[in-house]
Each structure stands twice: as structure tokens, then as C-alpha cells.
Amino acid sequence: VVGAESPRDAIDVFSVDSRLLDSWGCSFQSDLCGMTPVVNDGSSWQRNNTLTQNPDASDNWYIALMGIGTSSLETPRLAHSETSPRCLSFYYYINGANPGALSVIPRYGSGEPGEAEWTQGRPQGDEWLSAYVDILFDEDVSVIIEGERLKQSDGIIAIDEMNFRYVSCDVYYPTDKPENECKSLHSLTNDFTLTHE
């Protein structure tokens, strides 16, 4: 995996204190790692895997947006940090005709969700791409992953290996590196099958 720790390091991270976390990450290998639904308007995020998998991938689990409508999942709240911003890294897959949109939205303190810090709404081809989004940590914060699939959508939106880093994205993944480096594929092709738990 380019621009990330080795697959063995991409594990789910929890804190003993369930109210505020110091750090958080999720590979979706066993569950949603404490993420909670915010909006489920006809669609939902579900853990899935594929029948075939590239052996270079860390695991074959991810979350995919199922159904038509808008659905959001929110991370646990993380405590404010002297290091701000901190980089949220993840992999995403958006492909197919009119696939919809994927957004990253911070929520500071106990307030309403803010503006989207990152949005992608165009098909990106049959590959997993990396994304890096700076999130301010001047106060307690959680992040909402929002997906939207419209009635005419015939595509796939998925996300995997989310991790909050202890540095900004410019430090974690300098901008002089090629953008959107590819992750090892999960063999998401036209003949693949999503399996549900």
C-alpha cells in the first residue's frame, strides 16, 4: 500500500475511554469500529467483501453504500489535540454510471455537522484510490462519512482503511508525491459479487 503503513498495521484502534478517543482507525475487518448511523434515507452502509481478492490487499472487508438515498456514518468523538490539523487517510472506490457522491464532513464539539471538507462524485474507474483530508483538532471532533446514491445511479461507492494520523496531511503524505496512488484492488469488476453479513 503506497502512502500508508503496512497492511498488518492497518488494524482497528480503540481507547479504553469510550467517550473521547485519542486516536481511531478502522479496516472494517470485524465491525464498524464504533461508527454510528446519522442519516439513513433509503440506503445504508454495510460491511462487504468480494469473492476474489488481490493477495496484496490487507484484507477483503470494506463498507459499501447499499440502496438508493443518503446514508451517513459518524466516527466516535476524538479529543482535541495540540497537533492540528490531523490527517484523515482512507481509501475509496467510486465507479459505474452515475455512482453518486461521497463526502467527509467534520462535526466539532456537540454542534451541527459542518461543511464538507472533501467530496468526490465522479466515477474513478475500477480501482481503489487514496485520499488525505486535514481535519482541525482545536476542539473535540468526529467525522461523518456521507454517501448518496440517486435513483438513476448504477454504480458502487465504498470506503476502506480509515485512519486519523498524528500529523497533517502535508507531513504524512507530501504533496510532491503523485496524487491518488492506487491501492491494491479488491477485484471490483463488472462480474464481482457483494456479499452481505
Secondary structure, DSSP 8 states (H G I E B T S, - for coil): -TTS--GGG---B--S-SSSBS--EE--SSS-TT-EEEEEEEEEEEEEEESS--TTSS-S-EEEEEEEEEEEEE---B---SS-SEEEEEEEEEEEES--EEEEEEEETTS-----SEEE-S---SSEEEEEEEE--SS-EEEEEEEEE-TT-EEEEEEEEEEE-SS-HHHHS-TTS-SS-EE------TT--EEE-
